[in-house]
Amino acid sequence: MSTTTKTPVAEGTRHSTDRDRFAVLASVGGQNLSLIGALVVVLALFGALNDNFLSLGNMQVIAEAATITGLLAIVQTVVIICGGLDISVGSQAGVASVVSAMAFTSAGSNAYIGMLAAVGTGILVGLLNGLVIVYGRVNPTIATLAGLAAYKGLAQLLSDGRAQGYVLNNDVFVFLGRGKIAALPVMVWILILTAAAVHVLLTYTDVGRNLYAVGGNDTAARLAGININKYLIAVYVLIGIVSAIAGILLTARTGSGQPVSGSEGLELKAITAAALGGAALKGGKGGIGGTLLAVALLGCLENGLTVQGINTFWQNVAQGALLVVAVVIQQRRTGDRAVGLPA
């Protein structure tokens, strides 16, 4: 009677394969796998309900619409990682949009002057937020909530509450808003390059490691010699710059400077995408890959509901519900005690 035995080599190979499989899953992350699964379900559902949903043209529409949200969600992820928050990003984009169009018109239709003016405005606004938070010792939520109202009012004052300028007679703005490179919209390329740059910053540099340290334990970070004030101010300036870029793209996409239309509600979308993507609202955790997946999920969900003719008010309900779900999942994973419940 003969028996067969597994050779050590075969057994070792099987364990090695299992380890490789788990290593791949670990590198992707459970949060990202959940987002990928949810994205597949949304695509399959709306694809079945509408034949045009999965068309190349509609996918490009979704990508272009999600670009501005994506840019703001990326920098929102960074500030959440270091333990802060910025509720004013939508209003910052609105101010930058108005400034870019007005400066463009005043400079004799010079697109570069318009864009430089918008970026300069973004730097000033971001610096102001950072200084108020760091040296005014104001809670980031309160400081940027004030900024949400103040910058929105500033945009309306500058524009008298109306869309400003007309930029679609300029090749630069047309290229930014409607041009394509290698079949992808230029706006999407800007999002990809920004995401790649921030990912490298967070993952492979001392600056990124210090940002995680500040958000994870600011006391330990300070004792380790990290200048927390400098990092926080720099992060809010970065938010101002990227918000200005989002405002420029908003101008290029709509054809004029938009004080409110197009920028209102972007802050909630950005925070929702960052939270869904795995950025812990208490700081110290998060990544750009998860944020981009969440932006894609929100974009597909919003477009699918619109295509199905569902009232846009329900989109706000869905967005708010997703934010609550994201925070609940974070609380359960970290084991933090729920407010009002016994430990």
Secondary structure, DSSP 8 states (H G I E B T S, - for coil): -------HHHHHHHHHHHHHHHHHHHHH-HHHHHHHHHHHHHHHHHHHH-TTTTSHHHHHHHHHHHHHHHHHHHHHHHHHHTT---TTHHHHHHHHHHHHHHHHHHTTS-HHHHHHHHHHHHHHHHHHHHHHHHTS---HHHHHHHHHHHHHHHHHHHHTTS-B---TTSHHHHHHHH-EETTEEHHHHHHHHHHHHHHHHHHHSHHHHHHHHHHH-HHHHHHTT--HHHHHHHHHHHHHHHHHHHHHHHHHHHSSB-SSTTTTTHHHHHHHHHHHTT--TTSS---HHHHHHHHHHHHHHHHHHHHTT--HHHHHHHHHHHHHHHHHHHHHHHT---TTS--
